[in-house]
């Protein structure tokens, strides 16, 4: 059934007008100018020390700025929630109901707990066309970092549109930085990110499709898992394949920022916007060279927060799931040992 839904979405959703946010219940409305803006960032819960159930303070403190901006919509690049089964009512009251523009999300590991997300907000993937731009929201959690056949279908459809000249830009949104392992210059830069222990199929299955798209269309691939980073932005341009890789996320720190994207009749421009009043560089300056030079200058670990981290861990149901699973394995092992000794 899921396959059928996704296939139908690929075939027909780009004909629909006004994508509706499942969070703010607002729809995308464009004028006839051929231009539009949108806001991108990720990790809206901030960091694990924010155990309030509410979005991070830098997001809540800027709702009026988001509403008064020229953005037609906002994209969260995953980890919208810290605990999706607990936090939804708090988000609805403090964030979703206050936001006056459509909000969309690409699920991160904290957004996934059973079927709670799908049951509340619907499908975890999306595909829509605005002007001459194709937007694809991927689920990088479902197969532990692999992009399976159903989601590859979305990229293949974008490839067909690019070859026919129907789109000038492709925007792909996913939580994980799937592309990191393919580029030697990024070695060691994203060690705190959510990654698959066994790698993923980016180089094998995704990159060949992107290479076809890149000959006729500009590609912008966004990710929202940054971990312990020197800035709220990362940028890398693969000129050979015409792919711009961009990562952006907030963490409840003075460096918190969002990215404003302007699509002006197919020409794309970026503006970095601090959420705390800091001076920022251009997006393109947060490149691999910047990260290599500043990767070790991230804020030092705050040992005073250790008691809070321990408390949060112990009070988390996931801690007890793991503990009880471990205890069950130990008890089962003892029973098996005792059984074999008797035999």
C-alpha positions in Angstrom: 0.0 0.0 0.0 2.8 2.4 0.9 4.4 1.8 -2.5 1.2 2.6 -4.3 0.8 5.8 -2.3 4.3 7.0 -3.1 4.0 6.1 -6.8 0.7 8.0 -7.0 2.3 10.9 -5.2 5.1 11.0 -7.8 2.8 10.9 -10.7 0.2 13.4 -9.6 1.3 15.6 -6.7 3.2 18.0 -8.8 -0.1 19.0 -10.4 -1.6 20.0 -7.1 -1.7 23.7 -6.0 -0.9 24.8 -2.5 1.0 22.1 -0.5 -0.6 22.1 3.0 1.6 21.8 6.1 0.5 19.0 8.4 1.9 21.1 11.3 0.7 24.7 10.9 -2.2 23.7 8.6 -1.2 26.5 6.2 -0.8 26.1 2.5 1.9 27.4 0.1 0.5 30.3 -1.9 2.7 31.9 -4.6 2.0 35.1 -6.6 2.5 35.4 -10.4 6.0 36.9 -10.1 7.8 33.6 -10.6 9.8 34.2 -7.4 9.4 32.9 -3.9 11.5 32.6 -0.6 11.7 29.9 2.0 13.5 29.2 5.3 15.6 26.2 6.0 17.2 24.8 9.2 17.1 21.6 11.3 17.2 20.2 14.8 14.4 22.5 16.1 14.5 20.8 19.5 18.1 22.1 20.0 20.1 19.7 22.1 19.4 16.9 24.6 19.7 19.3 27.6 16.4 20.9 26.4 14.1 18.3 28.0 11.2 20.7 28.3 9.1 19.2 25.5 9.2 22.6 23.7 11.2 23.7 20.7 14.6 25.3 21.4 14.5 28.9 22.7 16.1 30.4 19.6 13.3 29.0 17.5 10.5 30.1 19.8 12.1 33.5 20.3 12.1 34.2 16.5 8.6 33.2 15.5 7.6 36.8 14.8 10.7 37.1 12.6 9.7 34.0 10.7 6.2 35.3 10.3 7.2 38.7 9.1 9.9 37.4 6.7 9.1 37.1 3.0 9.3 33.3 3.3 6.4 31.4 1.7 7.2 28.3 3.8 9.7 26.7 6.2 11.6 23.4 6.0 12.9 21.7 9.1 15.6 19.3 8.2 14.8 16.7 10.8 14.8 16.2 14.6 11.9 18.6 14.8 11.1 16.9 18.1 13.3 15.5 20.9 10.6 13.0 21.8 7.8 12.8 19.3 5.5 10.7 21.5 5.7 13.3 24.3 6.3 16.7 22.6 3.5 17.1 20.1 1.0 18.9 22.4 3.7 21.4 23.5 4.8 22.1 20.0 1.2 22.6 18.9 0.6 25.1 21.6 3.8 27.1 21.4 5.0 26.8 17.8 2.6 25.3 15.2 -0.4 27.4 16.3 1.8 30.6 16.3 3.5 30.0 12.9 1.8 31.8 10.1 3.6 30.1 7.2 3.5 26.4 6.1 6.0 24.2 7.9 7.4 20.9 6.5 9.8 18.4 8.0 12.1 15.6 6.9 12.2 13.1 9.7 15.2 12.7 11.9 15.9 9.9 14.3 14.1 11.7 17.2 11.0 12.1 15.1 10.5 8.4 14.6 8.9 6.3 17.3 6.7 3.5 16.1 4.1 5.0 13.9 3.4 8.1 16.0 4.7 10.5 13.4 2.8 9.0 10.5 -0.4 8.6 12.5 -0.3 12.3 13.4 1.2 14.0 10.4 0.9 11.6 7.5 3.5 10.4 5.0 7.2 10.9 5.8 8.1 11.8 2.2 6.9 14.5 -0.2 7.3 15.7 -3.7 6.1 19.0 -5.1 6.8 21.6 -7.8 6.9 25.3 -7.3 7.5 27.4 -10.4 10.4 25.6 -12.2 11.8 24.0 -9.0 11.3 20.5 -7.7 11.2 19.9 -4.0 11.7 16.3 -2.6 11.5 15.5 1.1 13.2 12.2 1.9 13.1 9.8 4.8 16.7 9.0 5.7 15.7 7.0 8.8 13.5 4.2 7.4 16.3 2.1 6.0 19.1 3.3 8.3 20.5 5.7 5.7 19.8 3.8 2.6 17.4 5.4 0.0 15.2 2.5 -1.1 13.5 1.8 -4.4 10.3 3.8 -3.4 12.2 6.9 -2.7 14.6 6.5 -5.6 11.4 6.7 -7.7 11.0 10.3 -6.6 14.6 11.1 -7.8 14.0 9.3 -11.1 10.8 11.4 -11.6 12.9 14.6 -11.0 15.4 13.3 -13.5 12.7 12.9 -16.2 11.4 16.4 -15.5 15.0 17.8 -15.7 15.7 16.1 -19.0 12.5 17.6 -20.5 13.4 21.0 -19.3 10.4 21.2 -16.9 12.5 22.1 -13.9 15.6 24.3 -13.4 16.4 23.4 -9.8 16.1 20.3 -7.6 15.9 20.7 -3.8 16.4 17.5 -1.9 15.9 17.5 1.9 17.0 14.7 4.2 18.1 14.7 7.9 21.4 12.7 7.5 24.4 13.8 5.6 24.4 10.8 3.4 26.9 12.2 1.0 29.8 12.7 3.5 31.5 9.3 3.0 31.8 9.9 -0.8 34.1 13.0 -0.4 37.6 12.6 1.0 37.7 16.3 1.9 34.9 15.8 4.4 36.7 13.0 6.4 36.4 13.6 10.1 34.1 16.6 9.8 30.8 15.0 10.8 31.7 12.5 13.4 28.9 13.5 15.7 26.3 13.1 13.0 23.7 10.4 12.8 25.2 7.9 10.3 24.8 4.3 9.4 27.4 1.9 10.9 27.4 0.0 7.7 27.4 2.9 5.2 24.7 3.7 2.7 23.8 3.5 -1.0 24.5 7.1 -1.8 27.4 6.4 -4.1 25.9 3.3 -5.6 22.3 4.2 -6.3 21.8 7.9 -5.7 24.8 9.6 -7.2 24.3 8.1 -10.7 20.8 9.6 -10.8 22.0 13.0 -9.5 24.7 13.0 -12.2 22.0 12.7 -14.9 19.9 15.4 -13.3 22.9 17.7 -12.9 23.5 18.0 -16.6 20.2 19.8 -17.0 19.3 21.1 -13.6 20.9 22.7 -10.5 20.9 20.4 -7.5 20.7 21.6 -3.9 20.9 18.7 -1.3 20.1 19.8 2.3 20.8 17.9 5.6 20.0 18.8 9.1 22.3 16.7 11.3 25.4 18.7 12.3 26.2 17.6 15.9 29.1 19.4 17.6 29.9 21.9 14.8 31.8 25.2 14.5 28.9 26.9 12.8 25.2 26.4 11.9 26.1 26.0 8.2 28.1 23.7 6.0 28.5 24.2 2.2 30.2 22.2 -0.5 29.9 22.5 -4.2 30.6 19.5 -6.4 31.1 21.5 -9.6 31.6 18.4 -11.7 28.2 17.1 -10.9 26.5 20.5 -10.3 25.5 19.6 -6.8 25.5 22.0 -3.8 25.6 20.2 -0.5 24.2 22.3 2.4 23.8 21.4 6.1 22.2 23.7 8.6 20.9 23.2 12.1 20.3 24.9 15.4 21.5 23.6 18.8 20.4 26.1 21.4 23.8 28.0 21.1 24.8 31.5 20.3 25.7 30.3 16.8 22.1 29.3 16.0 21.0 30.5 12.6 18.7 29.7 9.7 19.1 29.9 5.9 16.8 32.0 3.7 16.6 30.8 0.2 15.3 32.9 -2.7 14.2 31.4 -6.0 14.0 34.3 -8.5 12.7 32.9 -11.8 15.0 29.9 -11.4 18.0 31.8 -10.0 18.8 30.7 -6.5 20.5 32.8 -3.8 21.1 32.2 -0.1 21.2 34.5 3.0 22.5 33.4 6.4 20.4 34.8 9.2 21.5 34.6 12.9 18.8 33.9 15.5 20.9 35.6 18.2 22.1 38.8 16.5 25.5 37.5 15.5 27.4 38.6 12.4 27.6 35.8 9.9 29.5 35.1 6.7 28.1 34.1 3.4 26.9 30.5 3.1 29.6 29.7 0.6 32.3 30.7 3.2 31.3 27.8 5.5 33.0 25.4 3.2 35.3 22.4 3.9 38.3 24.6 4.4 36.5 26.6 7.1 35.4 23.4 8.8 38.8 21.8 8.6 40.3 24.9 10.3 37.6 25.4 12.9 36.3 21.9 13.6 38.2 21.8 16.9 37.0 25.2 18.1 33.5 24.2 18.9 32.4 25.0 22.5 34.1 22.8 25.1 32.0 20.1 26.8 30.2 21.6 29.9 30.9 19.1 32.7 28.4 20.9 34.9 25.6 19.5 32.7 26.6 15.9 33.4 24.1 15.5 36.2 21.4 16.8 33.9 22.4 14.5 31.0 22.3 11.5 33.4 18.9 12.5 34.8 17.5 12.9 31.3 18.9 9.5 30.2 17.5 7.7 33.3 14.1 9.3 32.9 13.9 8.5 29.2 11.8 5.5 28.3 14.4 4.6 25.7 16.9 4.0 28.5 14.6 1.6 30.1 13.8 -0.1 26.9 17.5 -0.7 26.4 18.0 -1.7 30.0 15.2 -4.2 30.0 16.3 -5.7 26.7 19.8 -6.1 28.0 18.5 -7.7 31.2 16.3 -10.1 29.2 19.4 -11.2 27.1 21.4 -11.8 30.3 18.6 -13.8 31.9 18.1 -15.8 28.7 21.8 -16.5 28.5 21.9 -17.7 32.1 18.9 -20.0 31.4 20.6 -21.5 28.3 23.9 -22.0 30.1 22.1 -23.8 33.0 20.2 -25.9 30.5 23.3 -27.0 28.6 25.1 -27.8 31.9 22.2 -30.1 32.9 22.4 -31.8 29.5 
